[in-house]
Amino acid sequence: MNIKNIALQTCFISALLSSPAYAADLMIKNATVFDGTGSALIKNAHVLIEDGKVKAVKTGKIKDKADRVIDAQGKTVMPGLINAHLHLFWNFYDFPIKMPATSNAEAKTFIQGELTERLNGHLQYGITSILSPIDFAPYIYEVRELVEKGEIKGPRIIAAGPVLLKSGDYYACAGLTGKQEQWCNTHVRLSIDTPQQARASVQKLVQDNADVVVFDGVTNQTQLSKAVMSAIVDEAHKHKLNVLAHNADAKDVNMLLEVGIDGFVHPPTVTKDTDGSLLLKAGQQQKPVAITLGFLQRFIGLGYAEDKDKHDYDVLRNNVQVMLKAGAQPLFTSDMPGIPPKEVVPTVTRVMKGEGIDNRSILLSATSIAAKALGQHNLGTLEKGKIADLIILDGNPLQDISALERVEVVIKDGRVEFDQFKAK
């Protein structure tokens, strides 16, 4: 090799070494990162975001630059919270219970007013995604689109649309009468009386671009059909949609596992598993199970509960414990339709702590575990290529779970939605 070529190569290498560092859209520096993968905290870390996705998580001194830099000052950065069970079009929080919408006109008014305000609040408190497991079609899909377009500022909507169940009134519509009851049932349910009808109902959800499939295995039936459930799961899985049970009798769970159900957004109910014979396998297979005990706890605490409600709560709590002790993965879920956004995190964490769930498991339940259960593989962790949904907390939630209530910055799709640092 001659001296001239050597000189040219030396200049080229020198130019590379002196070139400016990579420029991201956003960098969060000096952070303590909980990345949602289950790994230990990453200290003195820097999160780089580009085009709405995580570009890198780096440690130590870096030369990278960004259009905007947020100094986390050692505070905790973690994936945005995923609430894996909240019906957006219902309100069972305030008493007496009143449906927010019982007609097309009321649904539109509700979306433009109260629901828009609620969604904004959920996002502000660190909830960057919500599974709406049972809500009125086509309105829940319209809300999802409005959020995607930025016309409503709120968490990402993971929509199941109408619930699959045997023909008859959906139990939540039962308090209505006449045209209101008919409207409710028409928009919130799809029938699964036969395997053929079940496949057609799943195909309807696919046509409407539902994100997951949710069925009710209790309402209007005492015996759940294995053939129907096999049809639901097979058809949904063909289209890469997870199948989740909103209500299921514990005695049916082993059959549901056989046909390939993906998880439970409401704990198995009706039958109390006293010896593990009904729910042990679900735990051993590490199926996700929602810890939706808050509503009945509140209902009982307010003095509204009757003996049956107290019995149902005892069954649910027993079944949750059987599943968790066997290895089931908890899901961060508020349920409690109509719950004020500021109450979600303290309520859910209190309920989960009450069931013996440790802080680390609570954080995973609201991030990677929830994302996997809902089939949202681009969410839930701070890894290269994942959607940049993240929050900055004042405190370490691994040590003090109440730090989840002290959200200072919310970033969704790589955009800063709320910034308490800037406000200060």
Steps between C-alpha positions, in 0.01 A plus 500: 500500500653836403537804723221688318239229570606480862456876531152487344387222736637690798301810401184291454529339844576838655186646340286217639636547851446875491151488344212625714328245726166351405215750534169371638165674517499474879748394765431438866831516680618419853218253559451192712331265255255220571477359149212256558697192392552374852863611509649699787476878506736674257665795672654807338314413182396699197196414286512605134175531303460542125188490282285399793708198593776417744831537318726391784551488875861589579704540817792712609629799308359539152554736209152461355294810434128556465253764390368504856667383819328427831725465804333237720732592788531137607126441512336181375415456134280205410253388232162669509236316700255267326158469664389160373133534594288815495162526326497854366130525415366388838480658845461266795702727728233754592179401675231475393644343185417685179601404149695782328339411166185314399463634145714605205456869583596448865805298399629783281438758772676280755805460276531873434459597864546274800702226331745744344558654842546160663749381240706815539510435874606137465792603279606772742523244781733274302256260330620489139285204386157369601330175406130565458382138528127553439366819346254623244580459131564687283560775754796344679675463164425864421654604831808293424534679165452845655779426747727369224444820300567717803150646499455359851796516734504175687646150540525263209169311476528123470147414396324166532170641384184301577521198730436149370228317692199274465183667366293700744540824692847597608488529879622859503208600275246335729427816699370670187163459332344538157701673229787576737545133585476405134759762405736374771475136395529582130826691543675309778459129420549238228345154520691171525220242520667261254858450376399649163346805665805535725733509198276755329506722809879483522516584128284804569751615761784442256315702236470787748873474586446400862828466689402201715203264537311489830226253591264459794464136600239547773221729381193318362651155542582241763700275270782635284538322165848369421418495129402868510809598695724304262345687208555838667864434586582340165344782299658771714846345494482472119489879505765531773252625761522391863187360665420612854225401742309779669286263704549127519390237748808355670375151417545579128859623523673169429295465182583858403868422540461197273359713218775760543352802677761772558396648834239640736402868520275406790580224749311172455185519706183306600677189633744526789811292440567345840769248403673640189340249266333774295763772478837344572581443132425862413756605756755245390463624142560855631181629344433871563216573740351839577479598865157665470398495865478875552139543391358247744730626775363849452142375461527312828676789674225745404236271649324419172594133494257221565589149617542379141747781426706405804490136393613593148788702642608206716497272192696747287765564762543129570537423130748783447716362780489145365616623159770735627652243735518254211686751281238705314615845390303792645362771273482866604125562465263751656169383349263730697351682198473873563785506752661848517839486329689614809358204694617228261862454609446522878196271479668235287823497696311477831297204374808323361705557815204364696529178302868467590640614166845660532601832346708351220213276392260795506728696266534206262123444514450853368766476229641190330251247642203715395643562154556129441153405630338750264712402200664844491855391426629852428409624848595433859879526505769759431688308235630601161219520247215501752242779500626781723231511768667588829462695820736671743423450869610689808627203698585134465184287468696183572555633850184709538209409274336837570765651271266391217270778619772764452518523122703798382528434126282296263627409154280316250610401150819693565315828567506679833135523606549631854812652654501607864873578472424770245216633713741543790 
